[in-house]
Amino acid sequence: MDTQDGTSREDGLILEGLHGNAWVGGTQRIYRWGDWGLSIINGQALHVDQFHSEAAVLRFTGKETNAFDLDYSTPLTADVEVFVSAEEEERFIEKAREYFLQKTQ
């Protein structure tokens, strides 16, 4: 995935834009805290069931790059997390932010 370089807002958001898959549509946000982060995608055709968004944990491949791999080794999730509301998504983002900031100290 091609992301912006380096600068990060206080909340960790480094990229926000259209999701690259034309069939899925929707938007994607990438958050980064140290070597870890989240990809949040919301789109109307992600699944058959109605829901708000989905999140995957990311492990960045280096400090000087925003290249990443999906990572399922954290206690946050063993797969992609699905949210039915914006509130549920925000709670997960905050939980991940706290976990990754603590992990990088």
Legacy VTK file of the C-alpha trace (Angstrom):
# vtk DataFile Version 3.0
C-alpha trace
ASCII
DATASET POLYDATA
POINTS 105 float
0.000 0.000 0.000
1.231 3.476 -0.825
0.926 5.853 2.125
1.964 9.401 2.909
5.388 9.904 4.412
6.012 10.201 8.086
4.035 13.011 9.647
1.375 11.891 12.064
-1.434 13.676 13.846
-1.703 13.342 17.601
-4.389 10.663 17.176
-2.031 8.604 14.974
-3.890 9.107 11.678
-1.360 9.116 8.809
-3.615 8.458 5.803
-7.276 8.899 4.927
-8.711 8.354 1.482
-10.685 6.211 -0.899
-10.190 2.492 -0.529
-8.295 1.100 -3.521
-10.730 -1.685 -4.370
-13.332 -0.357 -6.813
-15.777 -3.178 -6.053
-15.730 -2.528 -2.304
-15.579 1.257 -2.478
-15.664 3.206 0.758
-12.824 4.860 2.622
-9.698 3.713 4.423
-7.858 5.277 7.347
-4.383 4.211 8.448
-3.285 4.920 12.020
0.277 4.551 13.292
1.793 4.448 16.768
5.478 3.513 16.645
5.897 0.277 14.671
2.193 -0.626 15.016
-1.063 0.615 13.607
-4.559 -0.018 12.310
-6.252 -0.031 8.948
-9.933 0.946 9.186
-12.063 0.399 6.094
-15.706 1.212 5.695
-17.585 0.405 2.565
-21.050 -0.627 1.559
-20.093 -3.933 -0.063
-17.591 -5.354 2.430
-19.871 -8.156 3.600
-23.390 -9.417 3.058
-24.402 -8.228 6.546
-24.792 -4.541 7.280
-22.056 -3.052 9.432
-20.126 0.152 9.903
-16.460 -0.773 9.333
-13.670 -3.297 9.802
-10.181 -2.999 11.290
-6.920 -4.886 10.877
-3.767 -4.577 12.997
-0.673 -3.455 11.091
3.045 -3.911 11.782
5.147 -1.324 9.961
8.323 -2.655 8.348
10.584 0.218 9.394
10.759 3.615 11.045
11.547 5.414 7.785
8.706 3.876 5.795
4.942 3.513 5.962
5.041 0.041 4.386
3.322 -2.544 6.560
2.120 -6.127 6.916
-1.078 -7.361 8.565
-0.330 -8.778 12.012
-2.490 -11.192 14.002
-0.095 -11.755 16.933
-1.415 -9.080 19.335
-4.012 -9.623 22.056
-6.190 -7.029 20.290
-7.431 -9.428 17.609
-6.619 -12.697 15.892
-8.415 -11.634 12.709
-10.125 -8.612 11.170
-12.482 -6.902 13.632
-15.946 -5.881 12.410
-17.901 -2.990 13.977
-21.607 -2.269 13.777
-21.314 1.370 14.860
-18.945 4.328 14.841
-18.885 4.237 18.650
-17.723 0.614 18.685
-15.020 1.474 16.115
-13.819 4.476 18.162
-13.571 2.348 21.328
-11.390 -0.161 19.462
-9.160 2.585 18.010
-8.642 4.051 21.498
-7.921 0.600 22.970
-5.377 -0.062 20.205
-3.780 3.374 20.606
-3.291 2.831 24.345
-1.920 -0.687 23.794
0.554 0.359 21.091
1.732 3.486 22.928
2.375 1.360 26.040
4.151 -1.258 23.899
6.527 1.352 22.419
7.604 2.794 25.806
LINES 1 106
105 0 1 2 3 4 5 6 7 8 9 10 11 12 13 14 15 16 17 18 19 20 21 22 23 24 25 26 27 28 29 30 31 32 33 34 35 36 37 38 39 40 41 42 43 44 45 46 47 48 49 50 51 52 53 54 55 56 57 58 59 60 61 62 63 64 65 66 67 68 69 70 71 72 73 74 75 76 77 78 79 80 81 82 83 84 85 86 87 88 89 90 91 92 93 94 95 96 97 98 99 100 101 102 103 104
